[in-house]
Amino acid sequence: MRKLLFAFSIALTGCASSFKYVPRVYPAGTRWEVGGVEVLLRDERQNVRAFPPPTAASPEFADVRLPPSFRDNVEFRVKDLATGSGPPVKVEIEVVKVRAGWERTWSSKNERATVELWFRVFGRDGRLLIESGESGSREFRSTDPSDQELRAVLLAACGDAVDAFLTSTQASRAVNASR
């Protein structure tokens, strides 16, 4: 038994994996009855980095910009919900906080990202249909963190915040009631 446990621990140590972001599947029936969606981003924060701190440097966390692929990911996710029939809507996403970085513990290095976003959805006539804040966070324990991996953790945290809003019952009801 001892040999088996030792072999299992060696196998786990040798199979360090890297973080892969897989967007969640939306629950069945989650739909926005809209013909189109325009996505606008607002980030008025000052003194923020373009990218998370490099993993080759000392451990640290910093306020950062949204990942460059964020808008494309949001548009893709929204199109997945839109039925293609009904009035168009505009989704405005305001960045409240985006923070990412890594820390060292006695057994590993932890990559972490936290995101707070404020969402507003406007109808065709400019009327505010709903506004709500959502947050997302991800953490990944790694034996050898990389800048690419940390950016994937950040994108996943952003995706979690977006998905929480898009699939909320309140958002679906407000958007679908605007028909």
SEDREN-293051 format. One record per residue: residue in one letter; residue number from 1; x, y, z of N, C-alpha, C in turn. Coordinates in pm, 1 decimal. Each point is the difference from the previous one (the first is absolute). Example, Ala and Ser with C-alpha at 12.3 -4.5 7.8 and 13.67 -1.06 7.14 Angstrom:
+---------+-----+----------+----------+----------+----------+----------+----------+----------+----------+----------+
! residuo ! num !      n_x !      n_y !      n_z !     ca_x !     ca_y !     ca_z !      c_x !      c_y !      c_z !
+---------+-----+----------+----------+----------+----------+----------+----------+----------+----------+----------+
!       a !   1 !   1319.0 !   -569.0 !    780.0 !    -89.0 !    119.0 !      0.0 !     90.0 !    120.0 !      0.0 !
!       s !   2 !    -35.0 !    105.0 !    -72.0 !     82.0 !    119.0 !      6.0 !    -77.0 !    109.0 !     73.0 !
+---------+-----+----------+----------+----------+----------+----------+----------+----------+----------+----------+
//
This chain:
+---------+-----+----------+----------+----------+----------+----------+----------+----------+----------+----------+
! residuo ! num !      n_x !      n_y !      n_z !     ca_x !     ca_y !     ca_z !      c_x !      c_y !      c_z !
+---------+-----+----------+----------+----------+----------+----------+----------+----------+----------+----------+
!       m !   1 !     82.6 !   -119.2 !      0.0 !    -82.6 !    119.2 !      0.0 !     86.8 !    125.3 !      0.0 !
!       r !   2 !    105.4 !     -1.8 !     79.0 !     89.5 !    114.3 !      7.6 !     63.9 !     28.8 !   -135.6 !
!       k !   3 !     40.0 !   -105.1 !    -70.9 !     59.8 !     16.3 !   -131.7 !   -101.1 !     60.1 !    -97.3 !
!       l !   4 !   -124.1 !    -42.4 !     11.5 !   -104.7 !     51.8 !    -87.0 !    -21.9 !    149.6 !     24.3 !
!       l !   5 !     -8.5 !     40.8 !    126.1 !    -16.9 !    141.4 !     32.3 !    119.0 !     82.8 !    -46.9 !
!       f !   6 !    121.5 !    -53.4 !     17.3 !    119.8 !     70.2 !    -44.7 !     -2.3 !     18.4 !   -151.9 !
!       a !   7 !    -34.5 !   -106.7 !    -73.0 !     -6.8 !      7.1 !   -146.1 !   -106.2 !    100.0 !    -43.9 !
!       f !   8 !   -115.0 !      2.4 !     71.1 !   -106.9 !     94.7 !    -31.9 !     46.2 !    143.8 !     22.0 !
!       s !   9 !     70.0 !     27.9 !    109.2 !     47.6 !    136.0 !     27.1 !    105.4 !     42.5 !   -101.4 !
!       i !  10 !     84.0 !    -91.6 !    -44.3 !     99.4 !     31.3 !   -104.1 !    -71.6 !     32.8 !   -130.4 !
!       a !  11 !   -101.6 !    -78.0 !    -33.7 !    -74.5 !     23.4 !   -123.9 !    -66.3 !    136.3 !      2.5 !
!       l !  12 !    -59.4 !     38.6 !    113.6 !    -63.2 !    131.3 !     10.1 !    102.3 !    111.7 !    -11.0 !
!       t !  13 !    114.8 !    -16.2 !     61.5 !    104.0 !    102.1 !     -4.8 !     51.1 !     17.7 !   -141.6 !
!       g !  14 !     13.6 !   -109.0 !    -72.8 !     52.0 !      7.4 !   -135.4 !   -101.4 !     48.0 !   -101.4 !
!       c !  15 !   -126.7 !     10.8 !     37.6 !   -104.6 !     37.5 !    -94.6 !    -55.2 !    138.2 !     30.0 !
!       a !  16 !     86.1 !     94.2 !     25.5 !    -47.5 !    135.2 !     26.2 !    -73.6 !     50.5 !   -122.8 !
!       s !  17 !   -117.8 !     51.3 !     20.5 !    -78.9 !     46.9 !   -113.6 !     -2.8 !    151.5 !     -2.0 !
!       s !  18 !    -29.8 !     54.3 !   -115.5 !    -14.6 !    144.7 !     -8.5 !   -148.6 !     33.2 !     -4.8 !
!       f !  19 !    -32.5 !    121.5 !     33.9 !   -138.5 !     44.0 !      7.7 !    -58.5 !     15.0 !   -139.5 !
!       k !  20 !   -116.4 !    -54.1 !    -18.2 !    -74.5 !     13.8 !   -124.6 !   -138.1 !     54.7 !     33.7 !
!       y !  21 !    -37.1 !    110.4 !    -63.8 !   -131.7 !     58.8 !     22.8 !   -101.0 !    -62.3 !    -94.6 !
!       v !  22 !   -102.8 !    -58.9 !     57.6 !   -109.2 !    -55.4 !    -77.6 !   -126.5 !     74.0 !     43.3 !
!       p !  23 !    -58.7 !     80.6 !    -89.5 !   -122.2 !     73.3 !     37.7 !   -110.8 !    -96.5 !     40.6 !
!       r !  24 !    -79.9 !     42.5 !     94.5 !   -105.1 !    -88.8 !     47.3 !   -113.2 !     -8.3 !   -101.9 !
!       v !  25 !    -73.0 !   -107.8 !      6.0 !   -115.3 !    -19.5 !    -86.9 !   -118.7 !     67.9 !     66.6 !
!       y !  26 !    -71.7 !     80.4 !    -77.0 !   -116.2 !     68.5 !     56.2 !   -113.8 !    -97.8 !     25.4 !
!       p !  27 !    -75.6 !     23.2 !    106.3 !   -112.5 !    -89.8 !     29.0 !   -100.7 !     -1.1 !   -115.4 !
!       a !  28 !    -61.9 !   -113.6 !    -21.0 !   -101.4 !    -12.3 !   -104.6 !   -110.0 !    102.4 !     24.5 !
!       g !  29 !    -45.7 !     61.5 !   -106.0 !   -108.5 !     97.2 !     12.1 !     45.5 !    141.3 !     29.7 !
!       t !  30 !    127.8 !     21.1 !     22.1 !     49.6 !    135.2 !     25.4 !     16.0 !     69.2 !   -134.8 !
!       r !  31 !    -89.5 !     92.6 !    -27.3 !     -1.0 !     69.9 !   -128.2 !    -35.9 !    146.0 !     19.4 !
!       w !  32 !     57.4 !     82.9 !    -83.4 !    -37.7 !    140.7 !     -8.0 !    -75.8 !     16.1 !   -131.2 !
!       e !  33 !   -124.9 !     45.0 !      6.0 !    -83.9 !     19.3 !   -118.8 !     34.8 !    134.7 !    -64.2 !
!       v !  34 !    117.2 !      3.9 !    -62.7 !     47.6 !    123.0 !    -63.5 !     52.7 !    -31.4 !   -139.7 !
!       g !  35 !     -9.4 !    101.5 !    -85.5 !     47.6 !    -15.8 !   -136.2 !    148.6 !     23.6 !    -13.1 !
!       g !  36 !     56.8 !     74.6 !     89.4 !    142.2 !     28.5 !     -4.4 !     45.7 !     62.1 !    130.0 !
!       v !  37 !    130.4 !     -6.4 !     23.4 !     57.6 !     53.8 !    123.3 !    126.5 !     77.0 !    -35.2 !
!       e !  38 !      5.2 !    124.8 !     45.1 !    121.2 !     81.0 !    -13.7 !     68.1 !      1.6 !    136.4 !
!       v !  39 !    130.2 !    -22.6 !      2.1 !     74.9 !     -3.6 !    125.9 !     91.9 !    121.5 !      7.1 !
!       l !  40 !    -11.7 !     76.4 !    107.8 !     86.1 !    115.4 !     24.6 !     76.3 !    -22.3 !    129.4 !
!       l !  41 !    128.9 !     33.9 !      0.5 !     82.7 !    -13.1 !    120.2 !     39.0 !    136.8 !     50.4 !
!       r !  42 !     -3.4 !     17.1 !    132.2 !     46.6 !    123.7 !     63.7 !     97.6 !    -37.7 !    110.6 !
!       d !  43 !    119.7 !     54.6 !    -10.9 !    101.0 !    -22.3 !    103.6 !     68.6 !    133.8 !     24.0 !
!       e !  44 !    -44.6 !     69.3 !    101.6 !     51.8 !    133.4 !     30.1 !    102.0 !     -1.3 !    113.0 !
!       r !  45 !     47.5 !   -117.2 !     36.2 !     97.1 !    -10.0 !    109.0 !    134.1 !     57.4 !    -44.6 !
!       q !  46 !     69.1 !     61.3 !     92.2 !    132.3 !     57.8 !    -25.4 !    106.8 !    -88.5 !     64.0 !
!       n !  47 !    121.5 !     12.8 !    -48.4 !    115.8 !    -69.4 !     58.4 !    -18.2 !   -151.3 !      9.2 !
!       v !  48 !    -39.0 !    -59.7 !   -109.7 !    -11.2 !   -145.5 !     -5.5 !     93.8 !    -53.2 !   -107.7 !
!       r !  49 !     47.5 !   -119.5 !     20.4 !     91.0 !    -63.1 !    -95.8 !    -77.2 !    -55.8 !   -118.8 !
!       a !  50 !     67.8 !    -10.3 !   -111.7 !    -60.2 !    -60.2 !   -118.7 !    -15.3 !   -150.8 !     18.8 !
!       f !  51 !     96.5 !    -63.0 !     68.1 !     -0.5 !   -144.7 !     18.0 !     31.6 !    -34.3 !    145.0 !
!       p !  52 !    -33.1 !   -122.6 !     42.4 !     35.8 !    -43.3 !    136.7 !    151.2 !      1.7 !     20.1 !
!       p !  53 !     44.3 !      6.1 !    125.7 !    144.1 !     -1.8 !     28.5 !     65.2 !   -125.5 !    -58.2 !
!       p !  54 !    120.6 !     11.8 !    -53.1 !     66.3 !   -117.5 !    -57.7 !     29.2 !   -105.2 !    106.8 !
!       t !  55 !    -18.4 !   -125.3 !    -37.7 !     21.6 !   -108.1 !     96.3 !    148.0 !    -25.8 !     23.9 !
!       a !  56 !     86.9 !     53.8 !    -84.3 !    144.3 !    -17.3 !     20.3 !     52.3 !     94.6 !    107.7 !
!       a !  57 !    -76.2 !    102.1 !     33.0 !     41.0 !     97.4 !    101.5 !    -46.7 !    -46.5 !    138.4 !
!       s !  58 !     18.3 !     85.6 !     98.3 !    -45.1 !    -31.3 !    135.8 !   -151.8 !     -9.2 !      3.6 !
!       p !  59 !    -52.6 !    -81.5 !     89.4 !   -145.7 !    -12.2 !      9.9 !    -64.7 !    134.8 !     32.0 !
!       e !  60 !   -108.3 !     31.0 !    -68.7 !    -75.5 !    120.8 !     29.9 !   -135.7 !     -3.7 !    -67.2 !
!       f !  61 !    -89.2 !     86.4 !     46.1 !   -132.0 !     19.1 !    -58.9 !     -9.6 !    145.2 !    -43.6 !
!       a !  62 !    -72.8 !     23.9 !   -107.4 !    -12.7 !    136.5 !    -50.7 !   -135.8 !     19.8 !    -65.7 !
!       d !  63 !    -43.2 !    126.3 !     -5.0 !   -118.7 !     36.5 !    -75.9 !     39.7 !      1.3 !   -146.7 !
!       v !  64 !    -79.7 !    -66.0 !    -82.4 !     33.4 !    -15.1 !   -141.6 !   -121.3 !     30.4 !    -87.9 !
!       r !  65 !     26.5 !     16.9 !   -127.3 !   -105.5 !     18.8 !    -99.4 !    -65.5 !   -135.2 !    -30.0 !
!       l !  66 !   -116.0 !      6.3 !    -60.4 !    -62.5 !   -122.7 !    -47.5 !     88.2 !    -62.6 !   -106.1 !
!       p !  67 !     -4.0 !   -131.7 !    -13.6 !     78.9 !    -64.6 !   -105.5 !    -43.4 !     50.3 !   -137.9 !
!       p !  68 !     91.5 !      8.6 !    -95.8 !    -34.9 !     49.0 !   -133.4 !   -113.7 !    -78.7 !    -66.2 !
!       s !  69 !    -13.3 !   -126.4 !     30.4 !   -104.1 !    -82.5 !    -62.5 !   -134.7 !      8.7 !     72.4 !
!       f !  70 !     -9.3 !     82.6 !    103.5 !   -121.1 !      5.9 !     81.3 !   -123.5 !     36.0 !    -82.8 !
!       r !  71 !      7.5 !    107.1 !    -78.4 !   -116.4 !     44.4 !    -78.5 !    -47.6 !   -112.1 !    -92.6 !
!       d !  72 !     93.0 !    -63.5 !    -70.7 !    -37.5 !   -109.2 !    -91.2 !    -68.9 !   -113.7 !     75.6 !
!       n !  73 !     50.7 !    -32.0 !    118.0 !    -60.6 !   -106.6 !     80.3 !   -141.6 !     36.6 !     43.1 !
!       v !  74 !    -19.7 !    126.4 !     40.9 !   -133.4 !     44.2 !     42.3 !    -96.1 !     -5.3 !   -118.4 !
!       e !  75 !     43.0 !     51.5 !   -115.1 !    -87.3 !     -0.7 !   -117.9 !    -37.2 !   -143.4 !    -39.5 !
!       f !  76 !     94.7 !    -90.4 !      8.5 !    -27.5 !   -139.5 !    -31.5 !   -101.8 !    -58.8 !     97.5 !
!       r !  77 !     17.3 !     28.9 !    129.8 !    -89.6 !    -54.4 !    102.3 !   -141.0 !     57.5 !    -14.8 !
!       v !  78 !     -9.4 !    129.2 !    -30.1 !   -130.8 !     63.7 !    -15.3 !    -72.0 !    -55.9 !   -122.8 !
!       k !  79 !     73.7 !    -19.6 !   -109.0 !    -61.7 !    -56.4 !   -121.1 !    -53.0 !   -140.4 !     25.8 !
!       d !  80 !     62.9 !    -69.6 !     93.2 !    -45.0 !   -133.8 !     36.1 !   -136.5 !      3.9 !     68.5 !
!       l !  81 !    -29.9 !    111.9 !     66.9 !   -128.5 !     15.4 !     70.4 !   -108.5 !     60.4 !    -86.3 !
!       a !  82 !     37.1 !     88.0 !    -92.9 !    -97.8 !     74.0 !    -79.8 !    -73.7 !    -93.2 !    -95.8 !
!       t !  83 !   -131.8 !     17.6 !     -7.9 !    -81.1 !    -83.7 !    -87.3 !      2.7 !     48.6 !   -144.2 !
!       g !  84 !     32.4 !    127.3 !    -20.8 !     -0.4 !     55.7 !   -135.4 !   -130.9 !     65.5 !    -37.3 !
!       s !  85 !    -98.8 !     -5.5 !     89.4 !   -127.2 !     66.8 !    -27.7 !    -33.1 !     90.5 !    118.1 !
!       g !  86 !    -52.0 !    115.7 !    -32.1 !    -32.7 !     97.6 !    103.1 !     82.7 !    124.9 !    -19.6 !
!       p !  87 !    -19.1 !     97.8 !     86.8 !     73.1 !    125.7 !    -13.4 !    147.2 !    -16.4 !     39.3 !
!       p !  88 !     87.0 !     83.3 !    -55.1 !    140.6 !     -5.4 !     41.1 !     17.9 !     63.0 !    138.1 !
!       v !  89 !    106.6 !    -38.8 !     68.0 !     35.1 !     60.2 !    128.7 !    146.8 !     38.1 !     -0.6 !
!       k !  90 !     34.8 !     86.3 !     93.0 !    139.2 !     39.9 !     17.3 !     41.2 !    -39.3 !    141.3 !
!       v !  91 !    111.3 !    -73.2 !     11.6 !     53.8 !    -40.1 !    129.5 !    124.8 !     83.6 !     25.6 !
!       e !  92 !     -5.1 !     78.5 !    106.7 !    115.7 !     80.6 !     39.3 !     63.6 !    -65.8 !    122.0 !
!       i !  93 !    129.6 !    -23.8 !     -9.0 !     73.0 !    -64.3 !    110.0 !    102.1 !    100.2 !     52.2 !
!       e !  94 !    -14.7 !     35.9 !    125.7 !     93.5 !     92.1 !     64.3 !     90.3 !    -79.7 !     94.0 !
!       v !  95 !    129.0 !     22.7 !    -11.9 !     96.3 !    -69.5 !     85.0 !      7.1 !     69.4 !    135.4 !
!       v !  96 !    -24.1 !    -75.5 !    104.1 !     14.4 !     49.6 !    136.5 !    138.3 !    -38.2 !     52.0 !
!       k !  97 !     33.8 !   -129.8 !    -16.8 !    129.9 !    -47.7 !     47.8 !     42.1 !   -122.2 !    -80.6 !
!       v !  98 !    126.8 !     -1.7 !    -38.6 !     61.5 !   -117.4 !    -60.9 !    138.3 !    -10.3 !     62.6 !
!       r !  99 !     22.6 !   -108.8 !     69.8 !    125.9 !    -17.3 !     73.4 !     53.2 !   -140.3 !    -24.9 !
!       a ! 100 !    128.7 !     -9.3 !    -29.5 !     58.7 !   -131.1 !    -27.9 !    143.5 !     -5.4 !     48.8 !
!       g ! 101 !     47.1 !   -121.3 !     25.7 !    138.7 !    -18.9 !     41.5 !     20.8 !   -139.7 !     53.3 !
!       w ! 102 !    110.6 !    -15.9 !     67.9 !     32.2 !   -131.4 !     53.1 !     75.9 !     13.1 !    130.9 !
!       e ! 103 !     -4.1 !   -107.5 !     76.7 !     69.7 !     -4.2 !    128.0 !     64.3 !   -136.4 !     15.7 !
!       r ! 104 !    100.9 !     -4.7 !     82.3 !     71.7 !   -125.0 !     25.9 !    -38.5 !    -49.7 !    138.6 !
!       t ! 105 !    -30.7 !   -129.8 !      7.9 !    -23.7 !    -63.3 !    130.0 !    108.1 !   -105.8 !     18.7 !
!       w ! 106 !     -3.4 !    -69.2 !    110.5 !    103.8 !   -100.3 !     25.0 !     -7.9 !   -116.3 !    -98.1 !
!       s ! 107 !   -118.1 !    -25.2 !    -57.5 !    -13.4 !   -116.5 !    -87.3 !    -23.1 !     32.3 !   -147.3 !
!       s ! 108 !    -35.3 !    123.2 !    -30.2 !    -30.6 !     30.8 !   -140.0 !     -0.2 !    150.3 !    -22.2 !
!       k ! 109 !    -36.2 !     35.8 !   -119.6 !    -20.4 !    140.1 !    -35.9 !   -145.4 !     12.6 !    -42.0 !
!       n ! 110 !    -68.2 !    100.2 !     51.6 !   -142.0 !     18.2 !    -27.9 !    -20.1 !    120.9 !    -89.8 !
!       e ! 111 !    -65.2 !    -22.2 !   -112.4 !    -37.6 !    107.8 !    -89.6 !   -145.5 !     33.2 !     30.7 !
!       r ! 112 !    -28.9 !    129.7 !     10.1 !   -134.9 !     38.3 !     40.6 !    -43.3 !    126.5 !    -71.5 !
!       a ! 113 !   -130.0 !      7.1 !    -29.5 !    -57.4 !    120.1 !    -60.4 !   -138.6 !     23.8 !     58.7 !
!       t ! 114 !    -32.1 !    126.0 !     24.2 !   -132.7 !     39.0 !     46.0 !    -49.0 !    113.8 !    -88.6 !
!       v ! 115 !   -129.0 !     -1.7 !    -27.7 !    -59.4 !     95.6 !    -92.8 !   -133.0 !     47.3 !     55.9 !
!       e ! 116 !    -25.1 !    130.6 !     -8.6 !   -131.4 !     56.0 !     32.8 !    -41.7 !     86.5 !   -118.1 !
!       l ! 117 !   -116.9 !    -31.3 !    -54.5 !    -52.4 !     72.4 !   -116.2 !   -140.4 !     49.5 !     30.2 !
!       w ! 118 !    -37.0 !    113.9 !    -60.3 !   -133.9 !     54.9 !     13.4 !    -64.0 !     -3.9 !   -138.4 !
!       f ! 119 !   -116.6 !    -60.0 !     -9.4 !    -68.9 !    -18.7 !   -127.4 !   -123.7 !     88.7 !     -7.6 !
!       r ! 120 !    -21.4 !     58.2 !   -117.5 !   -122.5 !     73.6 !    -30.0 !    -48.9 !    -47.8 !   -136.7 !
!       v ! 121 !   -128.7 !    -29.0 !     -8.1 !    -58.7 !    -39.7 !   -128.0 !   -104.6 !    104.3 !    -35.4 !
!       f ! 122 !     13.9 !     53.3 !   -122.5 !    -90.2 !    102.8 !    -50.1 !    -81.0 !    -56.1 !   -116.2 !
!       g ! 123 !   -127.7 !     37.5 !     -3.0 !    -86.5 !    -41.1 !   -109.5 !     24.4 !     84.5 !   -123.2 !
!       r ! 124 !    -73.2 !    -31.4 !   -105.6 !     13.0 !     70.0 !   -128.1 !    -23.0 !    150.5 !     15.5 !
!       d ! 125 !    -90.0 !     38.9 !     89.2 !    -32.8 !    141.4 !     20.5 !     93.2 !     69.0 !    100.1 !
!       g ! 126 !    102.2 !    -68.4 !     47.1 !     94.9 !     57.9 !     95.0 !    -40.8 !    -14.6 !    145.3 !
!       r ! 127 !   -114.6 !    -60.7 !     23.7 !    -48.7 !    -19.6 !    136.6 !     82.6 !   -107.3 !     69.0 !
!       l ! 128 !     36.7 !     26.9 !    126.0 !     75.5 !    -96.6 !     79.5 !    -92.6 !   -114.7 !     38.4 !
!       l ! 129 !     37.9 !   -121.5 !    -39.2 !    -81.3 !   -118.2 !     30.1 !     42.3 !    -65.2 !    130.9 !
!       i ! 130 !    129.8 !     -4.8 !     23.7 !     51.6 !    -59.4 !    124.0 !    143.8 !     45.2 !     19.6 !
!       e ! 131 !     38.9 !     12.0 !    125.4 !    141.2 !     20.6 !     33.1 !     30.8 !    -81.8 !    123.2 !
!       s ! 132 !    121.1 !    -54.4 !      0.0 !     37.4 !    -90.2 !    108.4 !    150.9 !    -18.4 !      0.4 !
!       g ! 133 !     55.6 !    -21.2 !    116.1 !    141.2 !    -30.8 !     12.9 !     19.7 !   -149.5 !     17.8 !
!       e ! 134 !    107.4 !    -50.2 !    -57.2 !     35.1 !   -140.9 !     16.4 !    150.2 !    -11.2 !     16.9 !
!       s ! 135 !     41.2 !   -106.8 !     63.4 !    143.1 !    -21.3 !     19.2 !     36.4 !   -142.7 !    -39.4 !
!       g ! 136 !    127.5 !    -18.5 !    -22.6 !     51.7 !   -131.9 !    -31.7 !    139.8 !    -12.5 !     57.3 !
!       s ! 137 !     38.8 !   -119.9 !     32.4 !    136.5 !    -20.6 !     48.5 !     43.0 !   -142.3 !    -35.9 !
!       r ! 138 !    127.3 !    -12.7 !    -22.4 !     59.9 !   -129.9 !    -29.0 !    135.0 !     -6.7 !     68.0 !
!       e ! 139 !     33.9 !   -119.5 !     40.0 !    131.0 !    -25.8 !     58.4 !     48.5 !   -133.1 !    -56.2 !
!       f ! 140 !    129.4 !     -5.7 !    -28.4 !     57.9 !   -122.8 !    -52.4 !    133.7 !    -22.7 !     67.6 !
!       r ! 141 !     16.0 !   -117.8 !     54.9 !    124.5 !    -40.0 !     65.2 !     90.7 !    -61.0 !   -104.7 !
!       s ! 142 !    120.5 !     51.7 !    -12.2 !     90.6 !    -43.8 !   -105.7 !    139.4 !    -24.3 !     55.8 !
!       t ! 143 !     69.2 !    -96.8 !    -56.2 !    138.7 !    -21.5 !     39.4 !     93.4 !     91.3 !    -78.5 !
!       d ! 144 !    -45.8 !     44.8 !   -117.0 !     82.8 !     84.5 !    -85.6 !    -88.9 !     99.6 !    -75.4 !
!       p ! 145 !    -42.2 !    108.9 !     66.1 !    -91.3 !     93.2 !    -65.8 !     65.3 !     68.7 !   -120.0 !
!       s ! 146 !    -83.5 !     34.9 !    -95.6 !     47.5 !     73.7 !   -116.2 !    -89.3 !    121.2 !    -21.5 !
!       d ! 147 !     50.3 !     96.1 !    -74.3 !    -79.1 !    119.5 !    -29.4 !   -126.5 !    -37.9 !    -76.2 !
!       q ! 148 !     12.3 !    -93.0 !    -93.1 !   -115.0 !    -44.4 !    -79.3 !   -105.2 !    -65.2 !     90.0 !
!       e ! 149 !     45.6 !    -81.3 !     93.0 !    -91.9 !    -67.0 !     91.4 !    -72.2 !    101.2 !     88.5 !
!       l ! 150 !     73.1 !     98.9 !     51.4 !    -61.6 !    102.8 !     84.3 !   -102.8 !     79.8 !    -79.5 !
!       r ! 151 !     27.2 !     27.2 !   -126.0 !    -97.8 !     71.3 !    -84.4 !   -124.4 !    -85.3 !    -21.7 !
!       a ! 152 !     16.2 !   -130.7 !    -10.2 !   -115.2 !    -89.9 !    -14.3 !    -83.8 !     -1.2 !    128.2 !
!       v ! 153 !     65.3 !      3.9 !    115.3 !    -71.0 !      7.9 !    128.3 !    -79.1 !    130.3 !      6.2 !
!       l ! 154 !     60.7 !    110.2 !    -44.6 !    -68.0 !    129.7 !     -1.9 !   -120.8 !     -3.8 !    -93.6 !
!       l ! 155 !     16.7 !    -54.5 !   -117.8 !   -110.9 !     -8.9 !    -94.8 !   -113.8 !    -84.9 !     57.0 !
!       a ! 156 !     32.8 !   -105.2 !     71.2 !   -102.3 !    -85.2 !     62.0 !    -77.3 !     76.6 !    106.8 !
!       a ! 157 !     68.7 !     79.0 !     80.6 !    -67.8 !     80.7 !    102.1 !    -93.6 !    100.6 !    -66.3 !
!       c ! 158 !     45.8 !     60.6 !   -109.8 !    -85.1 !     93.4 !    -75.4 !   -122.3 !    -73.6 !    -54.5 !
!       g ! 159 !     22.9 !   -118.8 !    -55.3 !   -109.6 !    -80.0 !    -54.0 !   -101.8 !    -37.8 !    105.5 !
!       d ! 160 !     46.6 !    -27.8 !    120.4 !    -91.5 !    -35.0 !    109.0 !    -92.8 !    116.4 !     33.3 !
!       a ! 161 !     54.2 !    122.7 !      2.8 !    -82.0 !    118.3 !     29.1 !   -102.9 !     21.9 !   -110.9 !
!       v ! 162 !     43.3 !    -11.4 !   -124.2 !    -90.2 !     18.7 !   -114.3 !   -109.9 !   -106.0 !      2.1 !
!       d ! 163 !     37.9 !   -125.8 !     18.5 !    -98.5 !   -108.2 !      1.7 !    -99.9 !     15.9 !    113.9 !
!       a ! 164 !     46.8 !     45.5 !    114.8 !    -90.8 !     19.3 !    113.8 !   -108.6 !    101.4 !    -35.2 !
!       f ! 165 !     38.1 !    106.9 !    -70.6 !   -100.5 !     99.8 !    -39.2 !    -90.1 !    -52.0 !   -111.3 !
!       l ! 166 !     60.5 !    -49.9 !   -107.0 !    -78.7 !    -40.7 !   -116.7 !   -102.1 !   -108.3 !     31.5 !
!       t ! 167 !     32.3 !    -87.6 !     92.3 !    -91.3 !   -110.7 !     31.0 !    -88.7 !     26.5 !    121.2 !
!       s ! 168 !     10.1 !    120.0 !     56.5 !    -84.0 !     29.7 !    116.7 !   -146.5 !      9.1 !    -42.7 !
!       t ! 169 !    -85.8 !    -47.9 !     83.7 !   -143.6 !      4.2 !    -26.9 !    -46.9 !    143.5 !    -16.2 !
!       q ! 170 !     53.4 !     91.7 !     81.3 !    -40.6 !    139.9 !     -6.3 !     33.9 !     61.6 !   -135.3 !
!       a ! 171 !    120.3 !    -28.9 !    -51.2 !     39.8 !     56.8 !   -129.3 !    -86.8 !    -56.3 !   -111.6 !
!       s ! 172 !    -20.8 !   -129.8 !     -1.3 !    -83.2 !    -61.2 !   -104.7 !   -141.4 !     55.6 !      2.8 !
!       r ! 173 !    -58.4 !     11.8 !    119.0 !   -136.7 !     53.0 !     11.2 !     -6.4 !    144.2 !    -48.6 !
!       a ! 174 !     94.6 !     83.1 !     41.7 !     -1.2 !    141.4 !    -38.4 !     16.3 !     16.3 !   -150.5 !
!       v ! 175 !     91.4 !    -72.3 !    -58.4 !     23.6 !     10.2 !   -144.5 !   -120.2 !    -54.5 !    -77.0 !
!       n ! 176 !    -49.5 !   -115.1 !     39.9 !   -112.1 !    -61.6 !    -72.7 !   -131.5 !     76.3 !     16.9 !
!       a ! 177 !    -15.1 !     73.4 !    110.0 !   -120.6 !     79.0 !     22.6 !     -2.7 !    125.0 !    -88.8 !
!       s ! 178 !    114.8 !     36.4 !    -57.1 !      6.7 !    122.8 !    -80.8 !    -56.7 !    -19.3 !   -140.2 !
!       r ! 179 !    -39.7 !   -122.0 !    -33.2 !    -52.5 !    -28.9 !   -134.3 !   -121.1 !     78.2 !    -21.3 !
+---------+-----+----------+----------+----------+----------+----------+----------+----------+----------+----------+
//
